[in-house]
Amino acid sequence: VWIEPVNKYFIQRIRLLPELDKGRLKVFVESDGAKKVSAAAYDGKQLIAKTDGVSGSYFYLPIKNPKLWSPDSPFLYDLKLSLYDANGDISDVVTSYFAMRDVKLGKINGVIRPLLNGKFVMQLGLLDQGYWPDGVLTAPTEEALKFDIEYTKRAGYNLIRKHMKTEPQRFYYWTDKLGLLVWQDMAAIWYPNEDSTKYREMFRKELKSIMDDHYNSPSIIAWVPFNENWGAFDVKNITDWVKQYDPSRLVNGNSGFNNNPCYQKAYGDPGNGDFVDTHIYVGPYGASVPDSTRAASLGEFGGVGLYTRGHMWPVENNAYAYEPTQTALTDRYMLLLDQVNQLMKYKGLSVAIYTQTTDVEHEVNGVLTYDRKVEKMRLERIKEINEAVIRDSYELNKNAGTGGL
């Protein structure tokens, strides 16, 4: 939390949307009072575009021959926004950044897949719950927050599924800066006695707030309103609403619709959104396949545990399966990723998210221990197989007919 002095008229909120097909950045500036806005884009110190607009209305900043953002090349432009009062004097200045990138569904060799900048890239990542032994939901330092992101990147993944929580904006700054795709989950209404009109109204309000808060982060490519039917309600309509509110991103309405809590009947597959998404433990076989309008995602799989003496939470620890040593766990992971690769090539799978980044209290299926002190698999080997699978996805684009939906 911080407090800062501002002038009478100041920039309250900005909204940035890259439009690759039109070679421009769509800009919205909200201010109470002043009207004229100047926007300038920079590549390093070089001014590449400048335009004037009016607060409260969309205007456009032309970006010719844009440098595209991707996990392989996470290029960010700098942005300077100046607000002018009625006398023509500068009332407020805000600096920010943006990226030129495009996310949509399209067809590769007749298979519906998610496309980043017009190309299929296998989305291979970790389920990241973001818990900490000394702060629970809060990382102790920014360095700690950044550590998990850097480790994910070093291990050869290109995606983080931020699972059922939202993080401080600094988290998304680093995924933007370092180049990791993000699936952003909404937190769940957990218990049946909370499933009331009051809590459903709050859910909708907070879902919109999360989307507004993180709208400008280029690394976020998908919203996930529900997970495994936990607290799920009105899934089909909410999925449609999310897609309508932010058509620039993909939507996975109910990740793992094949699973459900014991206290309610599963809503199951909503039938809309951008993904057919199943959770398979240990998997990956049994994963969903594309349908006529949606790509196939394995929203969670793996979950293979390793007991690490001296680095476990003092409760009964568990996982979906177990291996006795670091070497055995690494070998098991290599096999799972070879299987994922087969599903990607021959069954149309486009996303695979392994559980999980770190151990979480009673769960010992992390790639790292809960205290982040022990790597439970051999980094160089998981990096090798992860990068091999992603490279193979690039090959699918060669000589492939592509097209949007």
C-alpha positions as CSV (number, residue, x, y, z in Angstrom):
1,V,0.0,0.0,0.0
2,W,1.3,3.5,-0.8
3,I,0.1,7.0,-0.9
4,E,1.2,9.8,-3.3
5,P,0.2,13.4,-3.9
6,V,-1.5,14.2,-7.2
7,N,-2.7,17.3,-9.0
8,K,-6.3,18.2,-9.2
9,Y,-6.6,16.5,-12.5
10,F,-4.7,13.2,-12.8
11,I,-4.6,10.0,-14.8
12,Q,-6.7,7.5,-12.9
13,R,-6.6,4.5,-15.2
14,I,-5.3,3.4,-18.5
15,R,-6.3,0.6,-20.9
16,L,-4.0,-0.7,-23.6
17,L,-4.8,-3.1,-26.4
18,P,-2.4,-4.1,-29.2
19,E,-4.1,-4.5,-32.6
20,L,-1.5,-6.2,-34.7
21,D,-3.7,-6.6,-37.8
22,K,-4.1,-2.8,-37.8
23,G,-0.6,-1.9,-36.8
24,R,-1.6,0.2,-33.8
25,L,-2.1,0.4,-30.0
26,K,-5.6,1.2,-28.8
27,V,-5.4,3.5,-25.8
28,F,-7.9,4.6,-23.2
29,V,-7.1,7.1,-20.5
30,E,-9.5,7.9,-17.7
31,S,-9.3,11.3,-15.9
32,D,-11.7,13.3,-13.9
33,G,-11.6,16.8,-15.4
34,A,-8.7,17.4,-17.8
35,K,-9.3,16.2,-21.4
36,K,-6.3,16.5,-23.7
37,V,-3.9,13.5,-23.6
38,S,-0.6,13.0,-25.4
39,A,0.8,9.5,-25.9
40,A,4.3,8.6,-26.9
41,A,5.9,5.2,-27.6
42,Y,9.6,4.5,-27.3
43,D,11.9,1.7,-28.4
44,G,14.5,2.2,-25.8
45,K,15.3,5.9,-26.0
46,Q,14.1,6.2,-29.6
47,L,10.6,7.9,-30.1
48,I,8.7,5.7,-32.6
49,A,5.2,7.2,-32.4
50,K,3.3,10.1,-30.8
51,T,-0.3,11.1,-31.0
52,D,-2.9,13.2,-29.1
53,G,-6.2,12.1,-27.8
54,V,-9.0,12.9,-25.4
55,S,-9.5,11.3,-22.0
56,G,-12.6,9.2,-21.7
57,S,-12.4,8.1,-25.4
58,Y,-10.3,5.6,-27.2
59,F,-7.5,6.8,-29.5
60,Y,-4.8,5.1,-31.4
61,L,-1.0,5.1,-31.5
62,P,0.4,3.7,-34.8
63,I,3.1,1.1,-34.4
64,K,4.8,0.5,-37.7
65,N,6.7,-2.8,-38.3
66,P,6.2,-3.8,-34.6
67,K,8.6,-5.9,-32.7
68,L,6.4,-8.8,-31.4
69,W,6.2,-10.0,-27.9
70,S,6.6,-13.8,-27.2
71,P,8.3,-16.0,-24.6
72,D,11.2,-16.3,-26.9
73,S,11.5,-12.6,-27.4
74,P,9.6,-10.6,-24.7
75,F,10.0,-7.2,-26.2
76,L,8.3,-4.3,-24.4
77,Y,7.8,-0.8,-25.7
78,D,7.9,2.1,-23.2
79,L,4.9,4.4,-23.1
80,K,4.6,8.0,-21.8
81,L,1.2,9.5,-21.2
82,S,0.8,13.2,-20.5
83,L,-2.4,14.9,-19.3
84,Y,-3.0,18.6,-20.0
85,D,-5.3,21.0,-18.2
86,A,-7.5,23.7,-19.8
87,N,-4.6,26.1,-20.0
88,G,-2.4,23.7,-21.9
89,D,-0.1,22.9,-19.0
90,I,0.9,19.4,-18.1
91,S,-1.3,18.2,-15.2
92,D,0.0,14.7,-14.8
93,V,2.5,12.3,-16.5
94,V,2.4,8.5,-16.3
95,T,5.0,6.1,-17.7
96,S,4.2,2.5,-18.5
97,Y,4.9,-0.1,-21.1
98,F,3.1,-2.3,-23.7
99,A,3.7,-5.2,-26.0
100,M,2.6,-6.0,-29.5
101,R,1.2,-9.5,-29.5
102,D,-2.0,-11.2,-30.6
103,V,-3.8,-14.3,-29.2
104,K,-6.6,-16.1,-30.9
105,L,-7.8,-19.5,-32.0
106,G,-6.9,-20.7,-35.5
107,K,-6.4,-23.9,-37.5
108,I,-3.1,-25.7,-38.1
109,N,-3.5,-28.5,-40.6
110,G,-7.2,-28.5,-39.9
111,V,-6.7,-28.7,-36.1
112,I,-8.0,-25.9,-33.9
113,R,-5.2,-24.5,-31.7
114,P,-4.3,-21.3,-29.8
115,L,-2.1,-19.0,-31.9
116,L,0.3,-16.5,-30.6
117,N,1.1,-13.9,-33.2
118,G,-0.4,-16.1,-35.8
119,K,1.7,-19.2,-35.0
120,F,1.0,-22.3,-32.9
121,V,3.2,-22.5,-29.8
122,M,2.6,-25.5,-27.4
123,Q,1.7,-24.0,-24.1
124,L,3.7,-26.0,-21.6
125,G,3.7,-24.8,-18.0
126,L,3.3,-25.2,-14.3
127,L,0.3,-25.0,-12.0
128,D,1.4,-22.2,-9.7
129,Q,-0.6,-21.8,-6.5
130,G,1.8,-19.1,-5.1
131,Y,1.8,-20.2,-1.4
132,W,4.7,-19.4,1.0
133,P,5.6,-21.1,4.3
134,D,6.1,-17.8,6.0
135,G,3.4,-15.7,4.4
136,V,0.8,-18.1,3.0
137,L,-0.6,-16.0,0.2
138,T,2.1,-13.3,0.3
139,A,5.6,-13.7,-0.9
140,P,8.2,-12.4,1.7
141,T,10.0,-10.2,-0.9
142,E,9.9,-9.2,-4.5
143,E,13.0,-11.3,-5.0
144,A,11.1,-14.4,-3.8
145,L,8.2,-13.6,-6.1
146,K,10.6,-13.2,-9.0
147,F,12.4,-16.4,-8.1
148,D,9.5,-18.7,-8.9
149,I,9.0,-17.0,-12.3
150,E,12.8,-17.2,-13.1
151,Y,12.9,-20.9,-12.1
152,T,10.0,-21.7,-14.3
153,K,11.7,-19.9,-17.2
154,R,15.0,-21.6,-16.5
155,A,13.3,-25.0,-16.5
156,G,12.2,-24.5,-20.1
157,Y,8.5,-23.8,-19.5
158,N,6.7,-21.0,-21.4
159,L,3.5,-20.8,-19.3
160,I,2.3,-20.3,-15.7
161,R,-1.2,-21.1,-14.7
162,K,-1.8,-18.8,-11.7
163,H,-4.1,-21.0,-9.8
164,M,-7.1,-19.7,-8.0
165,K,-5.5,-16.5,-6.7
166,T,-4.3,-13.2,-8.0
167,E,-0.9,-11.7,-7.4
168,P,0.5,-8.2,-6.9
169,Q,1.1,-6.4,-10.1
170,R,4.9,-6.9,-9.7
171,F,4.3,-10.6,-10.5
172,Y,2.8,-9.8,-13.8
173,Y,5.5,-7.2,-14.5
174,W,8.1,-10.0,-14.3
175,T,6.1,-12.4,-16.5
176,D,5.8,-9.6,-19.0
177,K,9.4,-8.7,-18.7
178,L,10.9,-12.2,-18.6
179,G,8.5,-13.7,-21.1
180,L,6.1,-16.2,-19.7
181,L,2.5,-16.8,-20.8
182,V,0.0,-16.6,-18.0
183,W,-3.4,-18.3,-17.5
184,Q,-5.1,-16.2,-14.8
185,D,-7.6,-18.1,-12.6
186,M,-10.4,-16.6,-10.6
187,A,-10.6,-17.7,-6.9
188,A,-13.5,-20.0,-6.0
189,I,-16.6,-19.8,-3.9
190,W,-15.6,-22.8,-1.8
191,Y,-18.4,-24.2,0.5
192,P,-22.0,-24.8,-0.3
193,N,-23.2,-22.5,2.5
194,E,-21.4,-19.7,0.7
195,D,-23.2,-20.4,-2.6
196,S,-25.8,-17.6,-2.3
197,T,-27.0,-14.7,-4.3
198,K,-24.8,-12.4,-2.2
199,Y,-21.6,-14.3,-2.9
200,R,-22.4,-14.9,-6.5
201,E,-22.8,-11.1,-6.9
202,M,-19.4,-10.6,-5.2
203,F,-17.8,-13.2,-7.4
204,R,-18.9,-11.4,-10.5
205,K,-17.7,-8.1,-9.2
206,E,-14.3,-9.4,-8.2
207,L,-13.8,-11.3,-11.4
208,K,-14.4,-8.1,-13.3
209,S,-12.0,-6.3,-11.0
210,I,-9.2,-8.9,-11.6
211,M,-9.7,-8.5,-15.3
212,D,-9.5,-4.7,-15.1
213,D,-6.5,-4.8,-12.8
214,H,-4.4,-7.0,-15.1
215,Y,-5.9,-6.1,-18.5
216,N,-2.7,-4.3,-19.7
217,S,-0.3,-7.3,-19.0
218,P,0.6,-8.8,-22.3
219,S,1.7,-12.1,-20.6
220,I,-1.9,-12.9,-19.6
221,I,-3.3,-14.7,-22.5
222,A,-6.3,-16.6,-20.9
223,W,-8.9,-16.1,-18.2
224,V,-10.1,-19.1,-16.2
225,P,-13.4,-18.2,-14.3
226,F,-13.8,-21.7,-12.7
227,N,-11.7,-24.7,-11.7
228,E,-13.0,-28.3,-11.4
229,N,-16.6,-27.0,-10.7
230,W,-15.5,-25.7,-7.3
231,G,-18.1,-23.0,-6.5
232,A,-19.2,-23.1,-10.1
233,F,-22.5,-21.5,-11.1
234,D,-24.0,-20.1,-14.3
235,V,-20.8,-21.4,-16.0
236,K,-21.9,-21.0,-19.6
237,N,-23.1,-17.4,-19.2
238,I,-20.1,-16.3,-17.2
239,T,-17.8,-17.9,-19.8
240,D,-19.6,-15.9,-22.5
241,W,-19.5,-12.7,-20.5
242,V,-15.7,-13.0,-19.9
243,K,-15.2,-13.5,-23.6
244,Q,-17.4,-10.5,-24.5
245,Y,-15.7,-8.3,-21.9
246,D,-12.2,-9.1,-23.1
247,P,-12.4,-10.5,-26.6
248,S,-8.6,-10.0,-27.0
249,R,-7.8,-13.1,-24.8
250,L,-8.8,-16.7,-24.7
251,V,-11.3,-18.1,-22.1
252,N,-11.3,-21.5,-20.3
253,G,-14.7,-21.4,-18.6
254,N,-14.3,-24.4,-16.4
255,S,-10.8,-26.0,-16.3
256,G,-11.0,-29.6,-15.4
257,F,-14.8,-29.9,-15.9
258,N,-14.4,-33.6,-15.7
259,N,-13.8,-33.2,-11.9
260,N,-16.1,-32.0,-9.3
261,P,-16.4,-31.5,-5.5
262,C,-18.5,-34.1,-3.6
263,Y,-21.1,-31.6,-2.4
264,Q,-22.6,-30.6,-5.7
265,K,-23.4,-32.1,-9.1
266,A,-20.8,-31.2,-11.7
267,Y,-21.7,-28.6,-14.2
268,G,-19.3,-30.4,-16.6
269,D,-18.3,-29.1,-19.9
270,P,-19.9,-25.7,-20.5
271,G,-19.6,-26.3,-24.3
272,N,-18.4,-22.8,-25.0
273,G,-15.2,-20.8,-24.5
274,D,-12.0,-21.5,-26.2
275,F,-10.9,-24.8,-24.7
276,V,-12.0,-28.4,-24.1
277,D,-10.1,-28.8,-20.9
278,T,-9.6,-31.9,-18.7
279,H,-7.5,-32.7,-15.6
280,I,-5.9,-36.1,-15.6
281,Y,-3.8,-37.4,-12.7
282,V,-1.3,-38.8,-13.3
283,G,-2.1,-38.7,-17.1
284,P,-1.5,-37.5,-19.7
285,Y,-3.4,-40.0,-21.6
286,G,-7.2,-39.5,-21.5
287,A,-6.6,-35.8,-22.2
288,S,-9.3,-33.9,-24.1
289,V,-9.2,-33.5,-27.9
290,P,-10.2,-30.5,-30.0
291,D,-13.8,-30.2,-31.0
292,S,-15.2,-28.1,-33.9
293,T,-14.8,-24.8,-32.2
294,R,-12.3,-25.2,-29.3
295,A,-8.7,-26.2,-28.7
296,A,-7.6,-29.1,-26.5
297,S,-6.1,-28.4,-23.1
298,L,-4.7,-30.6,-20.3
299,G,-5.3,-28.0,-17.6
300,E,-3.6,-30.2,-14.9
301,F,-1.6,-33.4,-15.0
302,G,1.3,-35.1,-13.3
303,G,1.3,-34.4,-9.6
304,V,4.0,-37.0,-8.9
305,G,5.4,-36.6,-5.4
306,L,8.8,-37.0,-3.8
307,Y,9.3,-36.9,0.0
308,T,12.2,-34.6,0.8
309,R,13.1,-35.1,4.4
310,G,13.7,-31.8,6.4
311,H,11.7,-29.8,3.8
312,M,8.1,-30.8,4.3
313,W,5.3,-29.2,6.2
314,P,4.5,-31.0,9.5
315,V,1.3,-32.8,8.4
316,E,0.6,-36.0,6.6
317,N,2.0,-35.4,3.1
318,N,0.5,-36.8,-0.1
319,A,0.6,-36.7,-3.9
320,Y,-1.2,-38.4,-6.8
321,A,1.8,-40.8,-7.3
322,Y,5.3,-41.1,-5.9
323,E,8.9,-41.8,-6.9
324,P,11.6,-42.6,-4.4
325,T,14.5,-40.4,-5.7
326,Q,15.3,-37.3,-7.6
327,T,16.5,-39.4,-10.5
328,A,13.4,-41.6,-10.6
329,L,11.1,-38.6,-10.5
330,T,13.1,-36.9,-13.3
331,D,12.8,-40.1,-15.4
332,R,9.1,-40.3,-14.7
333,Y,8.7,-36.7,-15.8
334,M,10.7,-37.3,-19.0
335,L,8.3,-40.2,-19.9
336,L,5.2,-38.0,-19.2
337,L,6.5,-35.3,-21.4
338,D,7.3,-37.7,-24.2
339,Q,3.6,-38.8,-23.9
340,V,2.5,-35.1,-24.0
341,N,4.5,-34.7,-27.2
342,Q,2.7,-37.6,-28.8
343,L,-0.7,-36.1,-27.8
344,M,0.4,-32.8,-29.2
345,K,1.5,-34.2,-32.6
346,Y,-1.2,-36.8,-33.2
347,K,-4.2,-35.9,-31.0
348,G,-4.4,-32.2,-31.3
349,L,-3.3,-31.3,-27.7
350,S,-2.2,-27.6,-27.4
351,V,-1.8,-27.0,-23.7
352,A,-0.3,-29.1,-20.9
353,I,0.1,-27.8,-17.3
354,Y,2.1,-29.9,-14.8
355,T,1.3,-29.9,-11.1
356,Q,3.1,-28.0,-9.7
357,T,5.7,-25.3,-9.1
358,T,6.3,-26.0,-5.4
359,D,5.1,-28.3,-2.7
360,V,2.2,-26.7,-0.8
361,E,1.9,-27.7,2.8
362,H,0.4,-31.2,2.6
363,E,1.1,-31.6,-1.1
364,V,4.6,-32.9,-2.0
365,N,4.2,-32.9,-5.8
366,G,6.2,-29.7,-6.5
367,V,9.1,-29.3,-8.8
368,L,10.6,-27.4,-5.8
369,T,10.1,-27.9,-2.1
370,Y,7.8,-25.5,-0.3
371,D,10.8,-23.6,1.1
372,R,12.3,-23.4,-2.4
373,K,15.6,-24.8,-1.2
374,V,15.6,-28.2,-3.0
375,E,15.1,-28.9,-6.7
376,K,13.2,-32.2,-6.8
377,M,14.1,-32.9,-10.4
378,R,17.2,-32.4,-12.4
379,L,16.9,-29.0,-13.9
380,E,19.0,-29.6,-17.0
381,R,17.0,-32.7,-18.0
382,I,13.5,-31.2,-17.5
383,K,14.7,-28.1,-19.4
384,E,15.9,-30.3,-22.3
385,I,12.6,-32.2,-22.7
386,N,10.4,-29.1,-22.2
387,E,12.2,-27.2,-24.9
388,A,12.1,-30.2,-27.2
389,V,8.3,-30.4,-27.0
390,I,8.0,-26.7,-27.6
391,R,10.3,-26.9,-30.6
392,D,8.3,-29.7,-32.0
393,S,5.2,-27.4,-31.9
394,Y,7.0,-24.9,-34.0
395,E,7.5,-27.6,-36.6
396,L,3.8,-28.1,-36.9
397,N,3.5,-24.5,-38.4
398,K,5.8,-25.4,-41.3
399,N,3.9,-26.0,-44.6
400,A,0.6,-25.8,-42.6
401,G,-2.5,-24.1,-43.7
402,T,-3.5,-21.6,-41.0
403,G,-6.6,-19.4,-40.5
404,G,-8.6,-17.7,-37.8
405,L,-12.0,-18.8,-36.6
